[in-house]
Amino acid sequence: MNTKHIKDRAERKKAKRAARKEAPAIAPRAADVARGSQKRKVKKMAKGQRKR
């Protein structure tokens, strides 16, 4: 929500809260989807010889 045009802090807060209340509820994550499924995966470094 863009509230840059509202100068008064309290008024802006009120608008944001109203918008948050009106927003549709977020569906819960499916049981078969891992919590960190969207995170970038870290490649394993080679063990043994040093890199540098």
Backbone as CSV, one residue per row, in Angstrom:
resi,resn,N_x,N_y,N_z,CA_x,CA_y,CA_z,C_x,C_y,C_z
1,MET,0.842,-1.178,0.000,0.000,0.000,0.000,0.888,1.241,0.000
2,ASN,0.604,2.170,-0.914,1.394,3.390,-1.010,0.752,4.467,-0.146
3,THR,1.475,4.908,0.894,0.948,5.947,1.795,1.838,7.181,1.802
4,LYS,2.580,7.390,0.720,3.499,8.533,0.678,2.765,9.863,0.672
5,HIS,1.546,9.891,0.145,0.804,11.149,0.058,0.243,11.589,1.408
6,ILE,0.172,10.675,2.396,-0.342,11.020,3.727,0.823,11.530,4.576
7,LYS,0.716,12.759,5.030,1.810,13.382,5.793,1.742,13.034,7.276
8,ASP,0.532,13.012,7.834,0.367,12.764,9.265,0.646,11.302,9.595
9,ARG,1.511,11.082,10.572,1.945,9.725,10.926,0.778,8.874,11.435
10,ALA,-0.039,9.445,12.325,-1.164,8.706,12.892,-2.180,8.339,11.815
11,GLU,-2.406,9.265,10.900,-3.349,9.031,9.800,-2.851,7.918,8.885
12,ARG,-1.542,7.938,8.634,-0.925,6.918,7.779,-1.051,5.535,8.432
13,LYS,-0.809,5.502,9.737,-0.896,4.254,10.492,-2.323,3.699,10.439
14,LYS,-3.288,4.601,10.569,-4.692,4.214,10.534,-5.053,3.600,9.170
15,ALA,-4.567,4.232,8.107,-4.839,3.760,6.745,-4.222,2.386,6.510
16,LYS,-3.011,2.225,7.002,-2.309,0.941,6.816,-3.027,-0.182,7.560
17,ARG,-3.446,0.097,8.783,-4.148,-0.925,9.576,-5.457,-1.323,8.930
18,ALA,-6.171,-0.335,8.380,-7.446,-0.608,7.704,-7.206,-1.483,6.476
19,ALA,-6.149,-1.181,5.732,-5.817,-1.951,4.527,-5.428,-3.380,4.890
20,ARG,-4.706,-3.518,5.992,-4.280,-4.840,6.436,-5.482,-5.686,6.845
21,LYS,-6.472,-5.028,7.459,-7.677,-5.725,7.891,-8.495,-6.195,6.685
22,GLU,-8.544,-5.364,5.644,-9.331,-5.674,4.443,-8.670,-6.727,3.568
23,ALA,-7.349,-6.867,3.672,-6.611,-7.787,2.792,-7.073,-9.226,3.005
24,PRO,-7.107,-10.014,1.921,-7.523,-11.412,2.065,-6.525,-12.204,2.900
25,ALA,-7.033,-13.185,3.620,-6.189,-14.003,4.487,-5.231,-14.853,3.660
26,ILE,-4.021,-15.007,4.144,-3.015,-15.802,3.449,-3.264,-17.270,3.793
27,ALA,-3.314,-18.100,2.759,-3.571,-19.530,2.970,-2.386,-20.173,3.666
28,PRO,-2.638,-21.112,4.565,-1.520,-21.778,5.243,-0.709,-22.621,4.265
29,ARG,0.533,-22.808,4.603,1.436,-23.578,3.743,0.995,-25.035,3.716
30,ALA,1.064,-25.670,2.571,0.684,-27.082,2.452,1.629,-27.944,3.277
31,ALA,1.148,-29.091,3.729,1.927,-29.952,4.614,3.177,-30.512,3.938
32,ASP,3.112,-30.696,2.615,4.256,-31.303,1.918,5.301,-30.285,1.460
33,VAL,5.097,-29.005,1.751,6.049,-27.963,1.361,6.944,-27.628,2.545
34,ALA,8.261,-27.694,2.342,9.212,-27.401,3.414,9.216,-25.911,3.738
35,ARG,9.555,-25.559,4.964,9.557,-24.164,5.394,10.524,-23.317,4.579
36,GLY,11.712,-23.846,4.320,12.719,-23.062,3.614,12.833,-23.421,2.155
37,SER,11.739,-23.823,1.537,11.792,-24.301,0.153,12.163,-23.194,-0.835
38,GLN,11.904,-21.929,-0.479,12.193,-20.817,-1.388,13.612,-20.267,-1.196
39,LYS,14.294,-20.693,-0.138,15.626,-20.166,0.142,16.654,-20.658,-0.864
40,ARG,17.672,-19.842,-1.107,18.751,-20.251,-2.004,19.565,-21.332,-1.328
41,LYS,19.839,-22.374,-2.046,20.578,-23.497,-1.478,22.083,-23.231,-1.581
42,VAL,22.831,-23.613,-0.547,24.275,-23.416,-0.508,24.944,-24.679,-1.020
43,LYS,25.817,-24.502,-1.995,26.527,-25.657,-2.531,27.589,-26.095,-1.541
44,LYS,27.791,-27.387,-1.408,28.786,-27.916,-0.489,30.181,-27.657,-1.052
45,MET,31.075,-27.201,-0.192,32.453,-26.998,-0.626,33.175,-28.334,-0.656
46,ALA,34.160,-28.413,-1.508,34.939,-29.650,-1.625,35.755,-29.862,-0.355
47,LYS,35.721,-31.073,0.158,36.505,-31.381,1.348,37.881,-31.854,0.902
48,GLY,38.847,-31.744,1.786,40.181,-32.215,1.453,41.109,-31.060,1.151
49,GLN,41.526,-30.928,-0.115,42.492,-29.885,-0.460,41.914,-28.504,-0.248
50,ARG,42.793,-27.600,0.171,42.366,-26.237,0.424,42.059,-25.506,-0.878
51,LYS,41.147,-24.588,-0.790,40.759,-23.828,-1.983,41.826,-22.803,-2.377
52,ARG,42.462,-22.183,-1.382,43.455,-21.130,-1.679,44.718,-21.360,-0.863
